[in-house]
Amino acid sequence: WGELATASNETLRAEVEKMLQVVAAGSGNPYTGKKLYATSCGKCHKLFADGGAIGPDLTTYKRDDLRGILLNAVNPSAEIREGFENYMVQTADGRTLSGFIAEQDAQAVVLRGVDGQSLSLPRDEIEDMRAVPVSLMPAGLLKQFDEQQVRDLLAYLRSTQPLPEPPTPVIP
C-alpha cells in the first residue's frame, strides 16, 4: 500500500497561525462567502440546506471555533469524522477501489464513491480492505483564495443561521 506523505505538524501549525492573522486583519462578508462556499466547499459539504453529501454536514459542526475550522481546512486529515473514513479495497479480480463504507454485513460491503455511486462487493471477492488515514478533502484549499476571500468564506462558515436573501436594490 505504501506510505502517505503529509506536511509536518510545524508547517501546518504555521499555516493555521497565518490564516488566523488574515482573519484578524479585517472583516468578511458572509454573502460573498456563501458564493465562495457554493463553488468550493459546497460541492461536498452541506451547510444549512445547501451543498453536497460527500463530506460531513457542517451545520452541526462547531463553527464558532475558528482555530478548529482552520485546522480542518489546512489539514483535512487531522480529524476525519466517523462514517467518512476512506477505504481502499483490493478485489480478487485485481481492481483497486476507494470510497466510504455505506453498509456492510457478513456477506457484502457497499462502497460509496466520491461520485455518490454505490458498489456492492461480495466479501469473498475482497482480498484486502483497509481504512486510509487521509481525508478525501484535498489539503490547501484555502490557498486558492486571496485574503479577503478567506475572510468572506469564514464569515459565512461561522454564521449561526441561514442567511436571509439580500435585499434587492431599488432602481429609481
DRENPA-3360 file (N, C-alpha, C; in nm, 2 decimals, always signed):
BEGIN
1 = WGELATAS = +0.08/-0.12/+0.00/+0.00/+0.00/+0.00/+0.09/+0.13/+0.00 ~ +0.21/+0.12/+0.05/+0.29/+0.24/+0.05/+0.26/+0.33/+0.17 ~ +0.35/+0.43/+0.18/+0.33/+0.53/+0.28/+0.27/+0.66/+0.22 ~ +0.19/+0.73/+0.30/+0.13/+0.85/+0.26/+0.21/+0.97/+0.32 ~ +0.25/+1.07/+0.23/+0.33/+1.18/+0.28/+0.23/+1.29/+0.31 ~ +0.26/+1.36/+0.43/+0.18/+1.47/+0.47/+0.27/+1.58/+0.51 ~ +0.23/+1.71/+0.52/+0.31/+1.82/+0.57/+0.34/+1.80/+0.72 ~ +0.45/+1.86/+0.76/+0.49/+1.84/+0.90/+0.39/+1.92/+0.99;
9 = NETLRAEV = +0.38/+1.88/+1.11/+0.29/+1.95/+1.21/+0.33/+2.09/+1.22 ~ +0.46/+2.12/+1.22/+0.51/+2.26/+1.23/+0.46/+2.35/+1.11 ~ +0.47/+2.29/+0.99/+0.42/+2.36/+0.87/+0.27/+2.39/+0.88 ~ +0.20/+2.29/+0.92/+0.05/+2.30/+0.93/+0.01/+2.40/+1.04 ~ +0.09/+2.40/+1.15/+0.06/+2.50/+1.26/+0.09/+2.64/+1.21 ~ +0.20/+2.66/+1.14/+0.23/+2.79/+1.08/+0.12/+2.84/+0.99 ~ +0.07/+2.75/+0.91/-0.04/+2.79/+0.81/-0.16/+2.83/+0.89 ~ -0.20/+2.76/+0.99/-0.32/+2.79/+1.07/-0.29/+2.93/+1.13;
17 = EKMLQVVA = -0.18/+2.95/+1.19/-0.15/+3.08/+1.25/-0.15/+3.20/+1.15 ~ -0.10/+3.17/+1.03/-0.11/+3.27/+0.92/-0.26/+3.30/+0.89 ~ -0.34/+3.20/+0.88/-0.48/+3.22/+0.85/-0.55/+3.30/+0.96 ~ -0.52/+3.27/+1.08/-0.57/+3.34/+1.20/-0.54/+3.49/+1.19 ~ -0.42/+3.52/+1.14/-0.38/+3.66/+1.12/-0.46/+3.73/+1.01 ~ -0.48/+3.65/+0.90/-0.56/+3.70/+0.79/-0.70/+3.74/+0.83 ~ -0.76/+3.65/+0.91/-0.90/+3.67/+0.96/-0.90/+3.79/+1.05 ~ -0.80/+3.81/+1.14/-0.80/+3.92/+1.23/-0.77/+4.05/+1.17;
25 = AGSGNPYT = -0.72/+4.05/+1.05/-0.68/+4.18/+0.98/-0.80/+4.25/+0.92 ~ -0.92/+4.19/+0.92/-1.04/+4.26/+0.86/-1.16/+4.18/+0.88 ~ -1.27/+4.23/+0.83/-1.40/+4.16/+0.84/-1.43/+4.10/+0.71 ~ -1.52/+4.00/+0.71/-1.56/+3.93/+0.59/-1.71/+3.95/+0.57 ~ -1.75/+3.93/+0.44/-1.89/+3.95/+0.40/-1.94/+3.80/+0.38 ~ -2.04/+3.76/+0.47/-2.09/+3.63/+0.46/-2.16/+3.60/+0.33 ~ -2.22/+3.70/+0.27/-2.29/+3.68/+0.14/-2.20/+3.64/+0.03 ~ -2.08/+3.71/+0.03/-1.98/+3.68/-0.07/-1.92/+3.54/-0.03;
33 = GKKLYATS = -1.90/+3.52/+0.10/-1.85/+3.39/+0.14/-1.94/+3.27/+0.10 ~ -2.08/+3.30/+0.10/-2.17/+3.19/+0.06/-2.15/+3.15/-0.08 ~ -2.12/+3.25/-0.17/-2.09/+3.22/-0.31/-1.96/+3.14/-0.32 ~ -1.86/+3.18/-0.25/-1.73/+3.10/-0.25/-1.76/+2.96/-0.20 ~ -1.84/+2.95/-0.09/-1.87/+2.82/-0.04/-1.93/+2.73/-0.14 ~ -2.03/+2.78/-0.22/-2.10/+2.71/-0.32/-2.01/+2.65/-0.42 ~ -1.91/+2.72/-0.46/-1.82/+2.68/-0.57/-1.70/+2.60/-0.52 ~ -1.68/+2.59/-0.39/-1.57/+2.51/-0.33/-1.62/+2.41/-0.23;
41 = CGKCHKLF = -1.64/+2.44/-0.11/-1.67/+2.35/+0.00/-1.81/+2.29/-0.03 ~ -1.90/+2.36/-0.08/-2.04/+2.31/-0.10/-2.05/+2.20/-0.20 ~ -1.95/+2.17/-0.28/-1.96/+2.06/-0.37/-1.96/+1.93/-0.29 ~ -1.90/+1.93/-0.18/-1.90/+1.81/-0.10/-1.97/+1.82/+0.04 ~ -1.97/+1.94/+0.10/-2.03/+1.96/+0.23/-2.16/+2.03/+0.22 ~ -2.25/+2.00/+0.31/-2.38/+2.07/+0.33/-2.36/+2.17/+0.45 ~ -2.41/+2.29/+0.43/-2.43/+2.38/+0.54/-2.57/+2.44/+0.53 ~ -2.64/+2.42/+0.64/-2.78/+2.45/+0.64/-2.85/+2.37/+0.53;
49 = ADGGAIGP = -2.91/+2.42/+0.43/-2.97/+2.33/+0.33/-2.90/+2.33/+0.20 ~ -2.78/+2.39/+0.20/-2.71/+2.40/+0.07/-2.58/+2.31/+0.07 ~ -2.56/+2.24/-0.04/-2.44/+2.17/-0.06/-2.46/+2.02/-0.09 ~ -2.34/+1.95/-0.10/-2.34/+1.81/-0.13/-2.34/+1.72/-0.01 ~ -2.34/+1.59/-0.04/-2.34/+1.49/+0.07/-2.23/+1.40/+0.06 ~ -2.12/+1.44/+0.01/-2.00/+1.35/+0.00/-1.92/+1.36/+0.14 ~ -1.90/+1.48/+0.19/-1.84/+1.50/+0.31/-1.94/+1.53/+0.42 ~ -1.89/+1.54/+0.55/-1.98/+1.56/+0.66/-2.07/+1.69/+0.64;
57 = DLTTYKRD = -2.19/+1.69/+0.70/-2.27/+1.81/+0.71/-2.21/+1.90/+0.81 ~ -2.18/+2.03/+0.77/-2.11/+2.12/+0.85/-2.21/+2.20/+0.94 ~ -2.34/+2.18/+0.92/-2.44/+2.26/+1.00/-2.42/+2.24/+1.15 ~ -2.40/+2.12/+1.19/-2.39/+2.09/+1.34/-2.24/+2.09/+1.38 ~ -2.15/+2.12/+1.30/-2.01/+2.13/+1.33/-1.99/+2.25/+1.42 ~ -1.89/+2.25/+1.51/-1.86/+2.36/+1.60/-1.79/+2.47/+1.52 ~ -1.88/+2.55/+1.46/-1.83/+2.65/+1.37/-1.79/+2.78/+1.43 ~ -1.81/+2.79/+1.57/-1.76/+2.91/+1.64/-1.61/+2.90/+1.68;
65 = DLRGILLN = -1.55/+2.78/+1.65/-1.41/+2.75/+1.68/-1.33/+2.78/+1.56 ~ -1.28/+2.91/+1.55/-1.21/+2.95/+1.43/-1.08/+2.86/+1.41 ~ -1.01/+2.84/+1.51/-0.89/+2.76/+1.50/-0.92/+2.62/+1.45 ~ -1.03/+2.56/+1.50/-1.07/+2.43/+1.46/-1.11/+2.42/+1.32 ~ -1.18/+2.52/+1.27/-1.22/+2.53/+1.13/-1.09/+2.54/+1.04 ~ -1.00/+2.63/+1.08/-0.88/+2.65/+1.00/-0.80/+2.52/+1.00 ~ -0.78/+2.45/+1.12/-0.71/+2.33/+1.12/-0.76/+2.23/+1.03 ~ -0.89/+2.21/+1.02/-0.96/+2.12/+0.93/-0.95/+2.16/+0.79;
73 = AVNPSAEI = -0.95/+2.29/+0.76/-0.93/+2.33/+0.62/-0.79/+2.32/+0.58 ~ -0.69/+2.35/+0.66/-0.55/+2.34/+0.63/-0.51/+2.19/+0.62 ~ -0.55/+2.11/+0.72/-0.52/+1.97/+0.73/-0.64/+1.89/+0.75 ~ -0.71/+1.86/+0.64/-0.84/+1.78/+0.64/-0.82/+1.64/+0.71 ~ -0.70/+1.59/+0.71/-0.68/+1.46/+0.77/-0.66/+1.46/+0.92 ~ -0.65/+1.58/+0.98/-0.63/+1.59/+1.12/-0.74/+1.52/+1.20 ~ -0.86/+1.53/+1.15/-0.98/+1.47/+1.22/-1.08/+1.43/+1.11 ~ -1.09/+1.30/+1.09/-1.18/+1.25/+0.99/-1.31/+1.20/+1.07;
81 = REGFENYM = -1.42/+1.26/+1.04/-1.54/+1.22/+1.12/-1.58/+1.07/+1.09 ~ -1.64/+1.01/+1.19/-1.68/+0.87/+1.18/-1.78/+0.86/+1.06 ~ -1.76/+0.76/+0.98/-1.85/+0.74/+0.86/-1.80/+0.80/+0.74 ~ -1.69/+0.88/+0.75/-1.63/+0.95/+0.64/-1.48/+0.90/+0.62 ~ -1.45/+0.79/+0.68/-1.32/+0.73/+0.66/-1.31/+0.68/+0.51 ~ -1.20/+0.70/+0.45/-1.19/+0.65/+0.31/-1.13/+0.51/+0.32 ~ -1.18/+0.42/+0.25/-1.13/+0.28/+0.25/-1.08/+0.25/+0.11 ~ -0.96/+0.17/+0.11/-0.91/+0.12/-0.01/-0.94/-0.03/-0.01;
89 = VQTADGRT = -0.99/-0.08/-0.12/-1.03/-0.22/-0.14/-0.96/-0.28/-0.26 ~ -0.90/-0.39/-0.24/-0.84/-0.47/-0.35/-0.93/-0.59/-0.37 ~ -0.97/-0.61/-0.49/-1.06/-0.73/-0.52/-0.98/-0.84/-0.58 ~ -1.04/-0.96/-0.58/-0.98/-1.08/-0.63/-0.95/-1.07/-0.78 ~ -1.03/-0.99/-0.85/-1.00/-0.97/-1.00/-0.91/-0.86/-1.03 ~ -0.84/-0.81/-0.92/-0.73/-0.71/-0.95/-0.77/-0.56/-0.94 ~ -0.89/-0.53/-0.92/-0.93/-0.39/-0.91/-0.89/-0.33/-0.77 ~ -0.86/-0.20/-0.78/-0.84/-0.13/-0.66/-0.94/-0.02/-0.65;
97 = LSGFIAEQ = -1.03/-0.02/-0.55/-1.14/+0.07/-0.54/-1.12/+0.16/-0.41 ~ -1.18/+0.27/-0.41/-1.18/+0.35/-0.28/-1.32/+0.42/-0.26 ~ -1.35/+0.44/-0.14/-1.47/+0.51/-0.10/-1.51/+0.49/+0.04 ~ -1.63/+0.53/+0.08/-1.68/+0.52/+0.21/-1.76/+0.39/+0.22 ~ -1.76/+0.33/+0.34/-1.84/+0.22/+0.36/-1.98/+0.27/+0.39 ~ -2.07/+0.24/+0.30/-2.21/+0.29/+0.32/-2.29/+0.19/+0.40 ~ -2.26/+0.06/+0.38/-2.32/-0.05/+0.45/-2.23/-0.17/+0.45 ~ -2.24/-0.26/+0.54/-2.17/-0.39/+0.54/-2.24/-0.49/+0.63;
105 = DAQAVVLR = -2.22/-0.61/+0.59/-2.26/-0.72/+0.68/-2.17/-0.84/+0.65 ~ -2.20/-0.96/+0.69/-2.11/-1.07/+0.68/-2.10/-1.12/+0.53 ~ -2.19/-1.08/+0.45/-2.18/-1.12/+0.31/-2.13/-1.02/+0.21 ~ -2.15/-0.89/+0.24/-2.11/-0.79/+0.14/-2.07/-0.66/+0.21 ~ -2.00/-0.58/+0.13/-1.97/-0.44/+0.17/-2.02/-0.35/+0.05 ~ -2.09/-0.24/+0.09/-2.13/-0.14/-0.01/-2.04/-0.02/+0.01 ~ -1.97/+0.00/-0.10/-1.87/+0.11/-0.10/-1.93/+0.23/-0.18 ~ -1.93/+0.35/-0.12/-1.99/+0.46/-0.19/-1.87/+0.55/-0.23;
113 = GVDGQSLS = -1.86/+0.58/-0.36/-1.76/+0.66/-0.41/-1.78/+0.80/-0.40 ~ -1.68/+0.89/-0.42/-1.69/+1.03/-0.41/-1.79/+1.09/-0.51 ~ -1.83/+1.01/-0.61/-1.93/+1.05/-0.71/-2.07/+1.02/-0.66 ~ -2.08/+0.96/-0.54/-2.21/+0.93/-0.48/-2.27/+0.80/-0.53 ~ -2.20/+0.73/-0.62/-2.24/+0.60/-0.66/-2.20/+0.49/-0.56 ~ -2.29/+0.39/-0.54/-2.26/+0.28/-0.45/-2.23/+0.15/-0.53 ~ -2.14/+0.07/-0.48/-2.10/-0.05/-0.54/-2.10/-0.16/-0.43 ~ -2.18/-0.26/-0.46/-2.19/-0.37/-0.36/-2.08/-0.48/-0.40;
121 = LPRDEIED = -2.00/-0.51/-0.30/-1.89/-0.61/-0.32/-1.91/-0.73/-0.23 ~ -1.93/-0.85/-0.29/-1.93/-0.97/-0.20/-1.80/-0.98/-0.12 ~ -1.81/-1.01/+0.00/-1.69/-1.02/+0.09/-1.59/-1.13/+0.03 ~ -1.64/-1.23/-0.03/-1.55/-1.34/-0.08/-1.47/-1.29/-0.20 ~ -1.50/-1.17/-0.26/-1.43/-1.12/-0.37/-1.33/-1.01/-0.32 ~ -1.33/-0.98/-0.19/-1.24/-0.88/-0.14/-1.11/-0.94/-0.09 ~ -1.00/-0.91/-0.14/-0.87/-0.96/-0.10/-0.82/-0.88/+0.02 ~ -0.83/-0.75/+0.01/-0.78/-0.66/+0.12/-0.87/-0.54/+0.13;
129 = MRAVPVSL = -0.90/-0.49/+0.25/-0.97/-0.37/+0.27/-0.92/-0.30/+0.40 ~ -0.88/-0.18/+0.38/-0.83/-0.10/+0.50/-0.86/+0.04/+0.49 ~ -0.88/+0.10/+0.61/-0.90/+0.25/+0.62/-0.77/+0.32/+0.58 ~ -0.79/+0.43/+0.51/-0.68/+0.51/+0.47/-0.69/+0.64/+0.56 ~ -0.58/+0.67/+0.63/-0.59/+0.78/+0.73/-0.57/+0.92/+0.66 ~ -0.62/+0.93/+0.54/-0.61/+1.06/+0.47/-0.74/+1.09/+0.42 ~ -0.79/+1.22/+0.45/-0.92/+1.26/+0.40/-0.92/+1.27/+0.25 ~ -1.04/+1.25/+0.20/-1.06/+1.28/+0.06/-1.06/+1.43/+0.02;
137 = MPAGLLKQ = -1.08/+1.51/+0.12/-1.07/+1.65/+0.10/-0.93/+1.69/+0.08 ~ -0.90/+1.76/-0.03/-0.76/+1.79/-0.06/-0.71/+1.90/+0.04 ~ -0.58/+1.89/+0.08/-0.52/+2.00/+0.16/-0.50/+2.12/+0.08 ~ -0.49/+2.23/+0.14/-0.45/+2.36/+0.07/-0.56/+2.43/+0.00 ~ -0.69/+2.39/+0.03/-0.80/+2.46/-0.05/-0.81/+2.61/-0.02 ~ -0.76/+2.65/+0.09/-0.77/+2.80/+0.12/-0.67/+2.88/+0.03 ~ -0.57/+2.81/-0.02/-0.46/+2.88/-0.10/-0.52/+2.93/-0.23 ~ -0.63/+2.89/-0.27/-0.69/+2.94/-0.40/-0.76/+3.07/-0.38;
145 = FDEQQVRD = -0.77/+3.12/-0.25/-0.84/+3.24/-0.22/-0.74/+3.35/-0.18 ~ -0.78/+3.48/-0.21/-0.70/+3.59/-0.16/-0.74/+3.61/-0.02 ~ -0.68/+3.70/+0.05/-0.71/+3.72/+0.20/-0.85/+3.76/+0.22 ~ -0.90/+3.85/+0.14/-1.04/+3.90/+0.16/-1.14/+3.78/+0.14 ~ -1.11/+3.70/+0.04/-1.20/+3.58/+0.01/-1.19/+3.49/+0.13 ~ -1.08/+3.47/+0.19/-1.07/+3.38/+0.31/-1.16/+3.44/+0.42 ~ -1.15/+3.57/+0.44/-1.23/+3.63/+0.55/-1.38/+3.62/+0.51 ~ -1.42/+3.63/+0.38/-1.56/+3.62/+0.34/-1.61/+3.48/+0.36;
153 = LLAYLRST = -1.53/+3.38/+0.32/-1.57/+3.24/+0.33/-1.58/+3.20/+0.48 ~ -1.49/+3.25/+0.56/-1.50/+3.21/+0.71/-1.62/+3.29/+0.77 ~ -1.65/+3.41/+0.72/-1.77/+3.48/+0.78/-1.89/+3.39/+0.75 ~ -1.90/+3.34/+0.63/-2.02/+3.25/+0.60/-2.01/+3.12/+0.68 ~ -1.90/+3.06/+0.69/-1.89/+2.93/+0.76/-1.92/+2.95/+0.91 ~ -1.89/+3.06/+0.96/-1.92/+3.09/+1.11/-2.05/+3.15/+1.13 ~ -2.13/+3.17/+1.03/-2.27/+3.22/+1.05/-2.35/+3.12/+1.13 ~ -2.44/+3.17/+1.22/-2.51/+3.08/+1.31/-2.64/+3.03/+1.26;
161 = QPLPEPPT = -2.69/+3.09/+1.15/-2.81/+3.05/+1.09/-2.81/+3.09/+0.94 ~ -2.90/+3.03/+0.86/-2.90/+3.06/+0.72/-2.91/+3.21/+0.69 ~ -2.85/+3.25/+0.59/-2.85/+3.39/+0.56/-2.98/+3.43/+0.49 ~ -3.05/+3.54/+0.53/-3.17/+3.58/+0.46/-3.12/+3.63/+0.32 ~ -3.21/+3.63/+0.22/-3.18/+3.68/+0.09/-3.15/+3.82/+0.10 ~ -3.04/+3.87/+0.03/-3.00/+4.01/+0.04/-3.11/+4.09/-0.02 ~ -3.13/+4.22/+0.03/-3.24/+4.30/-0.03/-3.20/+4.33/-0.18 ~ -3.31/+4.34/-0.26/-3.29/+4.37/-0.40/-3.28/+4.52/-0.41;
169 = PVIP = -3.18/+4.58/-0.47/-3.17/+4.72/-0.48/-3.28/+4.78/-0.57 ~ -3.33/+4.89/-0.52/-3.44/+4.96/-0.59/-3.38/+5.06/-0.69 ~ -3.41/+5.05/-0.81/-3.36/+5.14/-0.91/-3.47/+5.24/-0.95 ~ -3.44/+5.37/-0.92/-3.54/+5.47/-0.94/-3.57/+5.49/-1.09;
% end
